Amino acid sequence: MIFMTEVKVMMTMPQPAIAIRERVKTGDIPQAFGRMFQELMPVLEKEVRCVGPPFAYYHSWSDDETDMEVGFPIAGEGVTKGRIRPFQLPAVQAATTVHVGPYDKLMESYTALMEWMKANGKKPASYMWEEYLNSPEDTPPEKLETRLIWPIE
């Protein structure tokens, strides 16, 4: 079963993070996530303190390619190491909801969120991000929770 929670409008707070940015063919996104998270883990375990759930920040996307940044919110300043760079999640007004279900069904919740914004006179920004509230390593796909954060222009 797939569902999303009620849509809420909220102000996000600026949040320091470390992240890796990559342009990825849309069909390769799951493999890119694994590769990028693996690259981040040694730095996360030894050099910074994680203070929240992992995220994917989508700078732009098309049917063919996605410009995305995968990372973790941290306390203090980020580090630069290889492809890992400091990043900051922005302070914005955003429409948010939580998608419950497998990642391959996220588009259903994005479509519903976009329809909600249109019905409520809100214009979605050209970027958004997701926060992964539990892990596919120990959570069945139908119980995965992903917070969608779509800034409003």
Secondary structure, 3 states (H helix, E strand, C coil): CCEECCCEEEECCCEEEEEEEEEEEHHHHHHHHHHHHHHHHHHHHHCCEECCCCEEEEEEECCCEEEEEEEEEEECCCCCECCEEEEEECCCEEEEEEEECCHHHHHHHHHHHHHHHHHCCCCECCCEEEEECCCCCCCCHHHCEEEEEEEEC
